[in-house]
Amino acid sequence: MDASLEKIADPTLAEMGKNLKEAMRMLENSPRTEEENGKKPVSEDIPGPLQGSGQDMVSILQLVQNLMHGDEDEEPQSTRIQNIGEQGHMALLGHSLGAYISTLDKEKLRKLTTRILSDTTLWLRRIFRYENGCAYFHEEEREGLPKICRLAIHSRYEDFVVDGFNVLYNKKPVIYLSAAARPGLGQYLCNQLGLPFPCLCRVPCNTMFGSQHQMDVAFLEKLIKDDIENGRLPLLLVANAGTAAVGHTDKIGRLKELCEQYGIWLHVEGVNLATLALGYVSSSVLAATKCDSMTLTPGLWLGLPAVPAVTLYKHDDPALTLVAGLTSNKPADKLRALPLWLSLQYLGLDGIVDRIKHACQLSQRLQESLKKVDHIKILVEDELSSPVVVFRFSQELPASNPVSKGVPVSNMAPVAVGRERHSCDALNRWLGEQLKQLMPQCGLTVIDLEVDGTCVRFSPLMTAEVLGTRGEDVDQLITCIQSKLPVLTCTLQLREEFKQEVEGTAGLLYVDDPNWPGIGVVRYEHANDDDTSLKSDPEGEKIHTGLLKKLNELESDLTFKMGPEYKSMKSCIYIGMASDDVDVSELVETIAVTAREIEENSRLLENMTEVVRKGIQEAQVQLQKANEERLLEEGVLRQIPVVGSMLNWFSPVQASQKGRSFNLTAGCLESTEYTYVHKVQGTGVTPPPTPLGTRSKQRLPGQKPFKRSLRGSDAVSETSSVSHVEDLEKVDQLSSGLEHDSLEAHGPEQSPRAADLTPGQTEALHQEDDHSQAEELDRLR
């Protein structure tokens, strides 16, 4: 590129190209640099960056780079903002070149801007098959539609320029929008035009026949007739060639006939308009070339940054287009087309067509592959020409489910249908987020549809050029979807079983959270839990915090998290997705037993605190009583400082050591006489062992918790495992017997058998018993 820049005669253009290349290289590839520590003294009135004689370009670009990438403490959102290639550099150069061109004299500027505007308009008309039209270039995608509405108002209301809104008051205009239009489009139009919201008419989509995302033409005609009868004027209809959500195309040919019949302006927008540049175009999209106006977004389709959107329209009166704001005599307005003018020349027709064709091939490749994947429903299966693919995970309820067994969906209760819909939506939301993290180069988005619920959308025409999506990425996406399906199906099947187990377990409450994608949500009801209250429960939160810690320490394949309940502020335990066959009964029982133990330990600690407090008070009373007894025993004279010392010297008092120790297990005070006599602290009472669950089972080596046992094992393995458990029990019994005999042999009293023997015979006898029991122990092991 440097050699080509040297051929440019204008040194300013050559320098501009070099500066742009150097700036892009610094912003994209150079590492982040910190600001210099040494700073000149600053004034209180002048901001720091404006101090002194100014900064060089490198310092300013470094500042811009730091602002783009954020602070070091923030987590990076992405490695790069956008994949900007050479064609992107041409678009960015157009903005710099526009500022330079604006410095030309008026005559040269007028000729140059007219040439740029006419060339770009002609190229777009030829590429997208829109003959005999004009172009309006605008920065925001929606900005062209209000201008078209003003043009339609001026065309239908001849006295609008003179009488203004008085004409509209006598005969109110009506703008028709599809129910599948972009969210907020109607409100944006009313705000820009100054029209009240009753001027908008929302046309529903098909409910019986055809796509549920296409405009109902018969119902639209009925609405138009009703408006005419009520003295209103049907003004404009906005149709979709690829809806914003799922990429469906309205029946534009039928809508055009209806608009010509009633004199309505037809405006078309949508992502499917990009396919007009291809050799083969579906008839529904091709009918858009006969509409009155259309909005194109070539910057998004071709991956060009900072390129304006274009609204093509057909109108013969230049005065009305000037009043509507579609044309302008200002050179700066005409220079908006300069970045697109440069980019289209750089790409050429083949480059433009190849990029659009590549995006359509990616969508068709994904759609054909998804048809072979079980439990995946495609929403745009009939739209073969649409570059948008929308899919979702869908699975019928298990046949063993008593809720749905033998009951059609239409006959099921609305509550059951709604619960299943929310459950599938949560699973699809989880699937979409997982795929977005695993395959960021595919540009997937999670959308919520009114009829179909939560879905995942793949629109390569809007993201492929920016993210560099390839066919191999689509194949890898299919592999990721297939790897997530077992988790989704297993989780969906275990939900009802988990609910039944929780409802059948005392102390646990099943929480129906429609937004949680895991197995389920459970809450432990402690003794002081108030079911009627929706406020936070500190005691319950403490129990659930300990329960979460215990569950995570088990190192199972399940994920656990704690959070507030769906409809209240009480803490709950959320169980995540199940990747394998989970023993739900063991899981629920472990949760119940662990939570009960935590609650009992907490209460034991509280009771122990009370016992310790009472013990301290009792110890103080006994110490005071012991002091009074010592005073009576020693006499009053021994308490006098000087006399007591002399008396103790002549006649010492043999006082016995008396102390008290507090036994936490027994909860009472004990004498320390045994400790002082035997020089050993008493062991006290051994606390009873913590009871375990009744369903606790033996796990095989390496087996993680909450896994079902292998049902396909033969009887020999089952017999061997049972015998192995019995041998372990015998080992424990023999070990305890050895310890018991050893204690008896070395205790202060001998057994009756050893009472009549000499010490040497007794020792030999015990050695013989120990040797025989050790051999039995080794044999069992």
C-alpha positions in Angstrom: 0.0 0.0 0.0 2.9 2.4 0.7 4.2 2.0 -2.9 0.7 2.8 -4.3 0.5 5.9 -2.0 3.7 7.2 -3.6 1.9 7.4 -7.0 -0.7 9.9 -5.7 0.1 13.3 -7.0 -1.7 15.2 -4.2 0.6 15.1 -1.2 -2.3 15.7 1.2 -4.1 12.6 0.1 -0.9 10.6 0.3 -0.2 11.8 3.8 -3.8 11.2 4.8 -3.6 7.6 3.7 -0.3 7.1 5.5 -1.7 8.6 8.7 -4.8 6.5 8.6 -2.8 3.3 8.1 -0.4 4.3 10.9 -3.3 5.2 13.2 -5.1 1.9 12.6 -1.9 0.0 13.2 -1.4 1.6 16.5 -5.0 1.3 17.7 -5.3 -2.4 16.6 -1.9 -4.0 17.2 0.2 -1.9 19.5 0.1 -2.9 23.2 -1.5 -0.6 25.7 0.7 2.0 27.2 0.3 3.9 30.4 0.4 7.7 30.5 3.7 9.3 31.3 4.4 9.9 35.0 6.2 13.2 34.6 3.6 15.9 34.1 4.0 19.6 33.9 2.4 21.9 36.5 -1.2 22.3 35.5 -3.5 25.3 36.0 -6.7 25.1 37.9 -8.7 26.7 35.1 -7.4 24.9 32.1 -7.9 21.1 31.8 -4.9 18.9 31.8 -4.9 17.7 28.2 -4.9 21.3 27.0 -2.0 22.5 29.1 1.2 23.7 27.4 1.8 23.8 23.7 -0.3 20.7 22.9 0.5 17.0 22.3 1.8 15.0 19.4 -0.4 12.6 17.4 1.2 9.5 18.9 0.2 10.6 22.5 -3.3 11.4 21.4 -3.7 8.0 19.7 -2.4 6.3 22.7 -5.0 8.1 24.8 -7.7 7.0 22.4 -6.5 3.4 22.6 -6.6 3.4 26.4 -10.1 4.8 26.3 -11.2 2.2 23.8 -9.9 -0.8 25.8 -11.0 0.5 29.2 -9.3 0.2 32.5 -7.1 -2.7 33.5 -9.5 -3.7 36.3 -12.3 -4.2 33.9 -12.7 -7.6 32.2 -12.2 -7.4 28.5 -15.4 -7.8 26.5 -13.7 -8.9 23.3 -10.2 -8.9 21.9 -11.2 -6.6 19.0 -14.2 -4.4 18.4 -14.6 -5.5 14.8 -12.8 -7.4 12.1 -11.8 -4.4 10.0 -10.1 -5.4 6.7 -8.9 -3.3 3.8 -12.5 -2.5 2.7 -13.1 -1.2 6.2 -10.1 1.0 6.0 -11.6 2.5 2.8 -14.8 3.3 4.6 -12.9 5.0 7.4 -10.8 6.9 4.9 -14.0 8.3 3.4 -14.8 10.2 6.6 -11.3 11.8 6.6 -11.5 12.4 2.9 -14.9 14.1 3.3 -13.4 16.6 5.7 -10.6 17.4 3.2 -13.0 17.7 0.3 -15.1 20.2 2.1 -12.2 22.7 2.0 -12.4 22.9 -1.8 -14.0 25.9 -3.5 -17.7 25.9 -4.0 -17.8 25.0 -7.7 -15.4 22.1 -7.4 -17.2 20.9 -4.3 -20.5 21.0 -6.0 -19.3 19.0 -9.0 -17.5 16.4 -6.9 -20.4 15.9 -4.4 -22.9 15.6 -7.3 -20.7 13.0 -9.0 -20.4 11.0 -5.8 -24.1 11.1 -5.0 -25.2 10.2 -8.6 -22.7 7.4 -8.9 -23.6 5.7 -5.6 -27.3 6.0 -6.3 -26.9 4.4 -9.8 -24.8 1.6 -8.4 -27.2 0.7 -5.7 -30.2 0.8 -8.0 -28.5 -1.6 -10.4 -27.2 -3.9 -7.8 -30.5 -4.3 -5.9 -32.7 -4.1 -9.0 -34.6 -0.9 -8.1 -35.1 1.1 -11.3 -35.9 4.8 -11.7 -35.4 5.8 -8.1 -33.6 8.3 -5.9 -31.5 7.7 -2.8 -31.4 9.3 0.6 -28.3 8.5 2.7 -28.7 8.6 6.5 -26.6 7.6 9.5 -29.3 5.8 11.5 -31.2 2.9 10.0 -34.7 4.2 11.0 -34.0 7.8 9.9 -35.2 7.3 6.3 -38.7 6.2 7.2 -39.9 9.4 8.8 -38.7 11.3 5.7 -40.8 8.9 3.5 -43.8 9.5 5.8 -43.5 13.3 5.3 -43.2 12.8 1.6 -46.4 10.7 1.7 -48.2 13.3 3.8 -47.2 16.1 1.3 -48.3 13.9 -1.6 -51.8 13.0 -0.2 -52.5 16.3 1.6 -52.1 19.1 -1.0 -52.9 21.9 1.5 -50.5 20.6 4.1 -47.9 23.2 3.3 -50.4 26.1 3.9 -52.8 24.7 6.5 -50.4 22.4 8.4 -51.9 20.0 10.9 -55.4 21.4 10.6 -55.7 19.3 7.4 -54.6 16.2 9.4 -57.2 17.0 12.1 -60.1 16.9 9.6 -58.9 13.6 8.1 -56.5 11.7 10.3 -53.7 9.7 8.5 -53.2 6.1 9.4 -49.8 4.3 9.2 -50.0 0.5 9.2 -47.3 -1.6 10.8 -47.0 -5.3 11.1 -47.1 -7.0 14.5 -43.7 -8.5 13.6 -42.1 -5.1 13.0 -39.0 -3.9 14.8 -39.8 -3.0 18.5 -40.3 0.7 19.0 -40.6 1.6 15.3 -44.2 2.9 15.7 -43.3 5.1 18.7 -40.3 6.4 16.9 -42.4 7.4 13.9 -44.9 9.3 16.0 -42.2 11.1 17.9 -40.5 12.2 14.7 -43.7 13.2 12.8 -45.5 14.7 15.8 -48.5 12.4 15.3 -50.6 10.9 18.1 -50.4 7.2 18.7 -54.0 6.5 17.4 -52.5 7.2 13.9 -50.7 3.9 14.1 -52.5 0.7 13.2 -51.0 -2.6 14.3 -51.8 -5.3 11.7 -51.8 -8.9 13.3 -50.0 -11.8 11.7 -51.5 -15.0 10.4 -53.1 -17.2 13.0 -54.7 -20.0 10.9 -52.9 -20.3 7.6 -49.4 -19.3 6.5 -46.5 -18.2 8.6 -47.3 -16.8 12.0 -44.7 -14.1 11.4 -46.3 -12.8 8.1 -48.9 -10.0 7.9 -52.5 -11.1 7.6 -53.5 -9.5 4.3 -57.2 -10.3 4.6 -57.3 -8.6 8.1 -55.4 -5.6 6.7 -57.9 -5.1 4.0 -60.7 -5.1 6.6 -58.8 -2.5 8.7 -58.4 -0.3 5.6 -62.1 -0.4 4.8 -63.0 0.4 8.4 -60.7 3.4 8.4 -62.1 4.8 5.2 -65.7 4.4 6.5 -64.7 6.3 9.7 -63.3 9.2 7.8 -59.6 8.4 8.2 -57.0 8.4 5.4 -54.8 5.2 4.9 -51.4 6.8 4.3 -48.5 4.3 4.5 -47.9 0.6 5.0 -44.5 -0.8 6.3 -43.9 -4.3 5.0 -41.1 -6.7 5.9 -38.8 -8.5 3.6 -37.2 -10.5 6.5 -38.7 -9.6 9.9 -36.4 -8.4 12.6 -36.9 -11.5 14.7 -37.1 -14.6 12.4 -36.5 -13.3 8.9 -39.9 -14.0 7.4 -41.1 -12.1 4.3 -44.6 -10.7 3.9 -46.6 -11.3 0.8 -45.3 -8.2 -0.8 -46.9 -8.8 -4.2 -50.4 -9.1 -2.6 -49.7 -6.1 -0.4 -48.6 -4.0 -3.5 -51.9 -4.7 -5.2 -53.8 -3.7 -2.1 -51.9 -0.5 -1.8 -52.4 0.5 -5.4 -56.1 -0.2 -4.9 -56.5 2.2 -2.0 -53.7 4.7 -2.8 -51.4 3.7 0.0 -47.6 4.2 0.0 -45.8 0.9 0.4 -42.4 0.9 2.2 -40.3 -2.3 2.5 -37.4 -3.0 4.8 -35.6 -6.1 6.1 -32.5 -8.2 5.8 -33.8 -10.3 2.9 -33.5 -7.4 0.6 -29.8 -8.2 0.4 -30.6 -11.3 -1.7 -31.8 -9.0 -4.5 -28.1 -8.8 -5.5 -27.9 -12.5 -6.2 -28.7 -14.3 -9.4 -31.7 -16.2 -8.0 -34.2 -14.3 -5.9 -37.5 -15.7 -4.5 -40.6 -14.2 -5.9 -41.7 -12.7 -2.6 -38.5 -10.7 -2.2 -38.4 -9.8 -5.9 -41.8 -8.1 -5.5 -40.1 -5.5 -3.3 -38.5 -3.9 -6.4 -42.0 -2.6 -7.3 -42.6 -0.9 -4.0 -42.6 2.9 -3.5 -39.6 2.9 -1.2 -37.2 0.5 0.5 -34.4 0.8 3.2 -31.1 -0.9 2.6 -28.2 -1.4 5.1 -25.2 -2.3 3.0 -22.7 -1.5 5.8 -24.1 -4.3 8.0 -24.4 -6.8 5.1 -20.9 -6.2 3.8 -19.1 -5.7 7.1 -18.3 -2.0 6.4 -17.9 0.2 9.5 -19.4 3.7 9.6 -21.2 3.4 6.3 -24.6 5.1 6.0 -27.9 3.3 5.4 -29.8 4.1 2.1 -33.4 4.6 1.4 -34.4 4.2 -2.2 -37.7 5.9 -3.3 -39.7 6.7 -6.4 -41.1 10.2 -6.8 -41.2 12.7 -9.6 -41.7 16.0 -7.8 -38.3 17.4 -6.6 -40.0 20.2 -4.6 -41.8 17.8 -2.4 -38.7 15.7 -1.8 -36.9 18.8 -0.8 -39.7 19.8 1.6 -39.7 16.3 3.1 -36.0 16.4 3.7 -35.0 13.6 1.3 -32.8 15.9 -0.8 -30.6 18.7 0.2 -28.4 21.4 -1.4 -25.8 21.3 1.3 -22.5 19.6 0.2 -22.0 18.1 3.6 -25.3 16.1 3.3 -24.2 14.8 -0.1 -20.8 13.8 1.2 -22.5 11.2 3.4 -22.3 8.8 0.5 -18.5 9.1 0.2 -17.6 6.2 2.5 -20.0 3.9 0.6 -18.8 5.3 -2.8 -15.2 4.3 -1.9 -16.1 0.9 -0.4 -18.3 -0.2 -3.4 -15.5 0.6 -5.8 -13.0 -1.3 -3.7 -15.2 -4.4 -3.4 -16.6 -4.4 -6.9 -19.7 -6.3 -8.0 -18.1 -9.7 -7.5 -17.0 -8.9 -4.0 -20.5 -7.6 -3.0 -22.2 -10.7 -4.4 -19.7 -13.1 -2.9 -20.2 -11.7 0.6 -24.0 -11.9 0.4 -23.9 -15.4 -1.2 -21.4 -16.6 1.5 -23.9 -15.5 4.2 -26.8 -17.2 2.6 -24.8 -20.4 2.1 -23.9 -20.4 5.8 -27.5 -20.1 6.8 -28.6 -22.9 4.4 -25.7 -25.1 5.6 -26.9 -24.7 9.2 -30.5 -25.2 8.3 -29.8 -28.5 6.5 -27.7 -29.8 9.3 -30.2 -28.9 12.0 -32.9 -31.0 10.2 -30.8 -34.1 11.0 -30.6 -33.2 14.7 -33.2 -34.6 17.1 -35.1 -32.4 19.4 -34.3 -29.2 17.4 -37.2 -27.3 15.9 -36.5 -24.9 13.0 -38.9 -21.9 12.8 -38.1 -20.8 9.2 -37.9 -24.2 7.5 -40.1 -23.1 4.7 -38.1 -19.9 4.0 -35.3 -21.5 2.0 -34.2 -18.1 0.6 -34.0 -16.4 4.0 -30.5 -15.8 5.4 -31.8 -16.1 8.9 -32.1 -19.4 10.9 -34.1 -19.5 14.1 -34.2 -22.8 16.1 -35.0 -24.0 19.6 -34.8 -27.1 21.7 -38.1 -28.9 21.8 -39.0 -32.2 23.4 -42.3 -33.8 24.2 -43.0 -34.8 27.8 -42.0 -38.3 28.8 -44.7 -41.0 28.3 -44.3 -41.9 32.0 -45.2 -38.4 33.1 -48.6 -38.6 34.7 -49.3 -35.0 33.8 -49.2 -35.5 30.1 -49.7 -39.2 29.6 -52.5 -39.8 27.2 -53.6 -36.1 27.4 -53.3 -33.9 24.3 -51.7 -30.5 24.7 -54.9 -28.8 23.7 -56.7 -30.6 26.6 -54.1 -29.9 29.2 -54.6 -27.3 31.9 -53.3 -23.8 31.0 -51.2 -23.9 34.1 -49.4 -27.1 33.1 -48.9 -25.9 29.5 -47.5 -22.6 30.8 -45.2 -24.4 33.2 -43.8 -26.6 30.4 -43.4 -23.5 28.2 -41.4 -21.7 30.8 -39.3 -24.7 31.4 -38.4 -25.1 27.7 -37.7 -21.3 27.5 -35.3 -21.5 30.4 -33.5 -24.5 28.8 -33.3 -22.7 25.4 -32.0 -19.6 27.1 -29.3 -21.8 28.7 -28.5 -23.4 25.4 -28.2 -20.1 23.7 -25.8 -18.7 26.3 -23.7 -21.8 26.1 -23.4 -21.7 22.3 -22.6 -18.0 22.4 -19.7 -18.6 24.8 -18.4 -21.7 22.9 -18.9 -20.3 19.4 -18.5 -16.5 19.5 -17.5 -16.3 15.8 -21.0 -17.4 14.8 -22.7 -14.3 16.2 -25.7 -16.1 17.8 -28.4 -14.1 19.7 -31.1 -15.3 22.1 -34.6 -13.9 21.3 -38.0 -14.2 22.9 -40.9 -14.7 20.6 -44.5 -14.2 21.6 -45.7 -17.5 20.1 -42.7 -19.8 20.0 -40.9 -18.7 23.2 -37.2 -18.4 23.6 -35.1 -19.2 20.5 -31.6 -18.9 19.1 -31.1 -16.9 16.0 -28.2 -17.2 13.5 -28.1 -14.3 11.0 -24.8 -14.5 9.2 -25.7 -11.6 6.8 -25.4 -9.2 9.8 -22.4 -10.8 11.5 -20.4 -13.1 9.1 -18.2 -10.4 7.6 -17.5 -8.8 11.0 -16.8 -12.0 12.8 -15.2 -13.9 10.0 -17.7 -16.8 10.1 -16.7 -19.8 7.9 -18.4 -23.1 6.9 -16.2 -25.0 9.4 -17.6 -22.8 12.2 -21.1 -23.9 11.3 -20.1 -27.6 11.4 -18.5 -26.9 14.8 -21.7 -25.2 16.0 -23.7 -28.4 15.1 -21.2 -30.4 17.1 -21.7 -28.1 20.1 -25.5 -28.4 19.8 -25.3 -32.2 19.7 -23.1 -32.3 22.8 -25.6 -30.2 24.7 -28.6 -32.2 23.8 -28.0 -35.0 26.3 -27.8 -32.5 29.1 -31.0 -30.8 28.1 -33.0 -34.1 27.7 -31.7 -35.6 30.9 -32.5 -32.4 32.9 -36.0 -32.2 31.4 -36.7 -35.8 32.3 -35.4 -35.4 35.9 -37.4 -32.3 36.7 -40.7 -34.0 37.4 -39.0 -36.8 39.4 -37.2 -34.2 41.5 -40.4 -32.3 42.2 -42.1 -35.5 43.4 -39.2 -36.5 45.6 -39.0 -33.0 47.2 -42.8 -32.9 47.8 -42.6 -36.3 49.4 -39.7 -35.4 51.8 -40.5 -33.8 55.1 -38.8 -30.5 55.7 -38.2 -29.6 52.1 -40.3 -27.3 49.9 -40.3 -27.4 46.1 -39.9 -23.9 44.6 -41.4 -23.5 41.1 -39.0 -21.1 39.4 -39.8 -20.8 35.6 -36.5 -19.0 34.8 -34.2 -21.6 36.3 -32.8 -24.0 33.6 -31.6 -26.7 36.1 -33.2 -29.7 37.7 -35.1 -27.6 40.2 -35.1 -25.3 43.2 -35.6 -26.5 46.8 -35.9 -24.7 50.1 -35.4 -26.2 53.6 -38.1 -25.3 56.0 -36.6 -25.0 59.5 -38.6 -25.1 62.7 -39.1 -21.3 63.0 -39.8 -20.8 59.3 -42.9 -18.6 58.5 -44.5 -19.7 55.3 -46.8 -16.6 55.1 -43.9 -14.1 55.2 -42.1 -13.1 52.0 -39.3 -11.3 53.8 -35.7 -12.5 54.1 -35.1 -15.1 56.8 -31.6 -14.8 58.5 -31.8 -18.2 60.2 -32.8 -19.9 56.9 -30.1 -18.0 55.0 -27.5 -19.3 57.5 -28.8 -22.9 57.1 -28.8 -22.7 53.3 -25.3 -21.2 53.3 -23.9 -24.1 55.3 -25.9 -26.5 53.1 -24.4 -25.0 49.9 -20.9 -25.4 51.3 -21.5 -29.0 52.2 -23.0 -29.9 48.8 -20.1 -28.3 47.0 -17.6 -30.2 49.1 -19.1 -33.5 47.8 -17.4 -32.8 44.4 -20.3 -34.1 42.3 -21.0 -33.3 38.7 -24.0 -31.2 39.7 -23.7 -27.4 40.2 -25.3 -25.8 43.3 -25.9 -22.2 43.9 -27.9 -20.2 46.5 -30.2 -17.3 45.8 -33.5 -15.7 46.7 -36.8 -17.4 45.9 -38.6 -16.5 42.7 -41.5 -14.8 44.5 -39.9 -13.9 47.8 -36.6 -13.0 49.5 -36.1 -16.3 51.2 -33.0 -18.3 50.4 -33.1 -21.4 48.2 -30.7 -24.0 46.8 -30.7 -24.0 42.9 -29.6 -27.4 41.4 -28.0 -27.0 37.9 -28.1 -29.1 34.8 -27.6 -32.9 34.9 -25.1 -34.3 32.5 -25.7 -37.9 33.4 -28.2 -40.2 35.0 -28.7 -38.8 38.5 -30.1 -40.6 41.5 -32.7 -38.0 42.4 -33.8 -39.8 45.6 -30.2 -39.8 47.0 -29.8 -36.2 46.0 -33.0 -35.1 47.8 -32.3 -37.2 50.9 -28.7 -35.8 51.1 -30.1 -32.3 51.0 -32.7 -33.0 53.7 -30.3 -34.9 56.0 -27.5 -32.3 55.6 -29.9 -29.4 56.2 -31.4 -31.1 59.3 -27.9 -31.7 60.7 -26.9 -28.1 60.1 -30.1 -27.0 61.9 -29.5 -29.4 64.8 -25.9 -28.3 65.2 -26.9 -24.7 65.2 -29.5 -25.3 67.9 -27.0 -27.4 69.8 -24.6 -24.5 69.7 -27.3 -22.2 71.0 -28.2 -24.6 73.8 -24.6 -25.1 74.6 -24.2 -21.3 74.9 -27.1 -21.2 77.4 -25.6 -24.2 79.3 -22.2 -22.5 79.5 -23.8 -19.3 80.8 -25.6 -21.2 83.5 -22.5 -23.2 84.3 -20.5 -20.0 84.8 -23.1 -18.7 87.1 -23.1 -21.9 89.1 -19.3 -21.9 89.2 -19.3 -18.4 90.6 -21.8 -19.5 93.3 -19.7 -22.5 94.2 -16.5 -20.5 94.3 -18.1 -18.0 96.6 -19.4 -20.9 98.8 -15.9 -22.5 98.8 -14.4 -19.1 99.9 -16.8 -18.9 102.8 -16.0 -22.5 103.9 -12.3 -21.7 103.7 -12.9 -18.6 105.9 -14.7 -20.6 108.5 -12.1 -23.4 108.4 -9.1 -21.0 108.7 -10.6 -18.6 111.1 -10.8 -14.8 111.2 -7.3 -14.3 112.6 -5.6 -15.8 109.5 -7.3 -13.2 107.3 -5.5 -10.2 109.1 -2.5 -9.4 107.0 0.3 -9.3 109.6 -1.3 -11.6 112.2 -2.3 -14.2 109.5 1.3 -14.4 108.2 2.7 -15.0 111.7 0.0 -17.6 112.5 0.5 -19.4 109.2 4.2 -19.6 110.0 3.8 -21.1 113.4 0.8 -23.3 112.5 0.5 -24.0 108.7 -2.9 -25.0 107.4 -3.0 -28.2 105.3 -5.6 -27.0 102.7 -6.9 -29.5 100.1 -6.8 -28.6 96.4 -10.4 -28.2 95.3 -11.3 -27.1 91.8 -14.1 -27.4 89.3 -14.2 -28.2 85.6 -17.1 -27.7 83.2 -18.1 -30.7 81.1 -19.5 -29.5 77.8 -20.9 -32.9 76.9 -22.7 -33.4 80.2 -23.4 -29.7 80.8 -22.4 -29.7 84.5 -19.6 -28.9 86.8 -17.2 -31.6 88.0 -14.6 -31.8 90.6 -10.9 -31.7 89.5 -9.7 -33.9 92.4 -9.3 -36.8 89.9 -7.1 -34.7 87.7 -4.8 -33.6 90.6 -4.5 -37.1 92.0 -3.9 -39.1 88.8 -2.3 -36.2 86.9 -4.6 -37.1 83.9 -7.7 -35.2 82.7 -10.9 -37.2 82.6 -12.2 -38.1 79.1 -15.9 -37.4 80.1 -18.8 -38.8 78.1 -18.3 -39.7 74.4 -21.0 -37.9 72.3 -23.2 -40.2 70.2 -22.4 -40.5 66.5 -24.3 -38.3 64.0 -27.1 -40.3 62.4 -26.8 -40.9 58.6 -29.5 -41.1 56.0 -31.3 -44.4 55.7 -30.6 -44.6 51.9 -26.8 -44.0 52.1 -25.1 -46.6 49.9 -21.7 -48.0 49.3 -20.0 -46.3 46.3 -17.5 -47.9 44.0 -14.0 -46.6 43.9 -14.0 -43.4 41.8 -17.8 -43.1 41.7 -19.1 -39.6 42.3 -22.1 -38.8 44.5 -25.6 -38.9 43.2 -24.9 -41.4 40.4 -27.2 -44.3 39.8 -25.8 -47.8 40.1 -25.1 -49.7 36.9 -28.3 -51.6 36.2 -26.6 -54.0 33.7 -24.2 -55.7 36.2 -24.5 -59.5 36.5 -25.4 -61.5 39.5 -21.8 -62.5 40.2 -20.7 -58.9 40.6 -23.7 -58.2 42.9 -22.8 -61.3 45.0 -19.2 -60.4 45.2 -20.0 -56.9 46.2 -22.3 -58.2 49.0 -19.7 -60.6 50.2 -17.1 -57.9 50.1 -19.3 -55.7 52.3 -19.9 -58.6 54.8 -16.1 -59.2 54.9 -15.6 -55.6 55.8 -18.1 -55.9 58.6 -16.3 -58.9 60.0 -13.0 -57.0 59.8 -14.5 -54.2 61.9 -15.9 -56.7 64.4 -12.6 -58.5 64.8 -10.7 -55.2 65.1 -13.0 -54.1 67.8 -12.7 -57.5 69.5 -8.9 -57.2 69.5 -9.0 -53.8 71.1 -11.5 -55.0 73.7 -9.3 -58.0 74.6 -6.2 -55.9 74.8 -7.9 -53.5 77.1 -9.1 -56.4 79.4 -5.6 -57.9 79.4 -3.9 -54.7 80.4 -6.6 -53.4 82.7 -6.4 -53.1 86.5 -8.5 -56.3 86.9 -7.7 -59.6 85.2 -10.3 -61.8 83.6 -11.5 -64.9 85.4 -9.5 -67.1 83.1 -6.3 -65.3 83.8 -6.8 -65.0 87.5 -5.4 -68.4 88.4 -2.4 -68.2 86.1 1.1 -66.9 86.7 2.2 -63.7 84.9 4.3 -65.6 82.4 1.4 -68.0 81.5 -1.0 -65.1 81.2 1.3 -63.3 78.8 1.8 -66.4 76.7 -1.9 -67.0 76.6 -2.7 -63.5 75.3 0.0 -63.7 72.7 -1.5 -67.0 71.4 -5.0 -65.4 71.2 -3.7 -62.3 69.4 -1.8 -64.4 66.9 -4.8 -66.5 66.0 -7.1 -63.5 65.6 -4.5 -61.7 63.5 -4.4 -64.6 61.1 -8.2 -64.6 60.8 -8.1 -60.9 60.2 -5.4 -61.3 57.4 -7.5 -64.0 55.8 -10.6 -61.9 55.6 -8.7 -58.9 54.3 
